[in-house]
Amino acid sequence: MLGMFCVRVCSGLMGFRAAPRSLHSFPGITVAQIDEEVAKLLQLKAQIGGDDGKHQFVLKTAKGTRDYNPKQMAIRERVFSTIIGCFKRHGAETIDTPVFELKETLTGKYGEDSKLIYDLKDQGGELLSLRYDLTVPFARYLAMNKITNIKRYHIAKVYRRDNPAMTRGRYREFYQCDFDIAGQYDAMIPDAECLKIVHEILSELDLGDFRIKVNDRRILDGMFAVCGVPYDKFRTICSTVDKLDKMPWEDVRKEMVNEKGLSEEAADQIGEYVSLQGGMELAERLLQDQKMSLSKQACAGLSDIKLLFSYLQLFQATDKVVFDLSLARGLDYYTGIIYEAVLTQACVSTASTDAQNGAEESVSVGSVAGGGRYDGLVGMFDPKGRKVPCVGVSIGIERIFSIMEQKAEASAEKVRTTEVQVMVASAQKNLLEERLKLVSELWNAGIKAELMYKKNPKLLSQLQHCEESGIPLVAILGEQELKDGVVKLRVVASREEMRHGPNQERTHQIDVSKNWFWSF
């Protein structure tokens, strides 16, 4: 009934609009207003269904999510392969955990970001939430299984009820790639390896210039104490400092004073410290600082920063690492070293005239990796409060994908979406059985092969499919080849052809084996 009403009203308004001379009788109505009301009613009609009462589906993905086409998935798999290869090179093993956890497992672990957790409806008496990250489930896994030593990686989706920024790789459903080292070890050795891993991955992916910022929660807490921040405001002020990569100092200071109730004097003292950046020499200078030297916490953190830089020098990774006192990372569970990797020059060539002249356009994506030490998190789940020291890093994979996809779009590079090595084709009709036998032999030998799903495909169509899909080789069967007991092999790129068979003499010495096909 409502659908019919909308149709009649729309028809009436459209007819009224078609006779604009009658508008003088209604001086308060304009054609633009009629158009706007008609559009609203048509939208309402689409939502409630047409005349037949059927519901009209809106075909779209949920806010903050997306689909991935084969080309995008090929890029993702390449990135995953690089990251997993690095994790395995450093001796990590992998685990998996459920996509949802008990709500109480996640509550109170993320500070002000706890409001971004997706809560699920009551499921048979259990209050559940979708996992916010992979670190808290990992800590729960260690405590539940009484594990005290492990080096693990975990790649899986996490969920955050955030305001998405799709072009910057910020979603509500996204992958995280985590590497963590749990166990009692000497100071800063595992921490330095985590930073080395970030350095290796970002260098290998060739995303552009990057910088890894490091700090320590003990330095931050010591700084807050000597600057006059009340202890009960440490975490909330830390969350505000964490916004310095998105907001200017003036706005951060205003939030500290006006919203968090911090004194202007304390805020100004914090401002002097968070502007400092450097390396080992900055840590040495702060150890001699009149105020910072009064905090045992800060001094312990500064000594570890010095030790960290000495190990990074041996790892040849100090060229990208900077000690930055503005780095805070708002998550509550960090207890020591913290770090974050930021792309400083993620460049993508554009298709504009400027790009043709060699200019490049910057793609803003923000942080692409982050992590730190969380020595107390496992103890929060252990019945006896036994702690397992942990340090780890999470790679912001979605933001990396955004850059890789834009680089692929901007370049002339053709991304292969399959790994087929050879196409089994026929030159004449009625050779389907022979093609099926040959493709089966190739599959049994571990060679990636395919054929067209037609009884009598045209040879030109088969060759065009190879060129479009990037298939490097074609195995062509014809009546003469079958009579001679050979297969004609054609290299698609060069169009070079050769015949191969058990008794065939050939000028090209080619080993038609799995390894030979793999070379293509």
Disulfide bonds with the S-S distance in Angstrom:
none
